[in-house]
């Protein structure tokens, strides 16, 4: 990716080393295993950890000594550049709606972190919490994405951020609340299907972002799109379940199959328009 001309976001908070991982709520190896399985099954990591710890209330992390991200760190500079690109694209979109885009904070952590959604472990992967409008990422996930999931490269890493920011866009547009209401009205399988629609739409939003950012500043290089598609494929429910448990249980899908994730990311990229991302009206063609 070519990010030299990309705006750098000042909305990245570095909570690594804050000490929360050492102080946590007694999460041991057994709990970590449960969380990893839960992630593969599509369970919200923050919710799962909160339940495992018997803590139904949001957990607030202690304020770290220094929340400013070190701009000289290449990894952080990359994160700031990608987040800055999402701010530019979605800021312009919301301006076109006559609204102001509320930028999400991106929090870097190591080990585990408290959020308005509860206590989450790095083992559960990146997540977005609508309660505090923050994206949470342990940068070690990028190494796992490359080595275990077989999806290396800058654009694969950018896809992860863009997907989580896609959830933030859904939250601002009221889609998250509507989906939550639909999940409460449905049974377990029905709620899982609603979750699939939400996740695939976030993939589509990530594709829209990539097209718009590339149109504005030519950030993509040959092979980048393929990296993003491989990342989307590597985190499909069927692929993750087959890897973790050897079998695939379609009724438990909450994020979509690898083929669906690739298809919706590509659909967003090919169209460059958010209107193409209505997964809820897709029906059988999802």
Secondary structure, DSSP 8 states (H G I E B T S, - for coil): ---TTS---S-EEE-TTSSHHHHSS---HHHHHHHHHHHHTT--HHHHHHHHTT--S-------S--B--TTSHHHHHHHHHHHHHHHHHHHHHHHTT------EEEE-SSEEEETTEEEEGGG--EEETTTTEEEE-THHHHHHHHTSS--SHHHHHHHHHHHHHHHHHHHTTHHHHHHHHHHHS-HHHHHHHHHHHHHHHHHHHHHHHHHHHHHH----TTHHHHHHHHHHHT-HHHHHHHHHSS--GGG-SS--HHHHHHHHHHHHHH--GGGG-GGG-GGG-
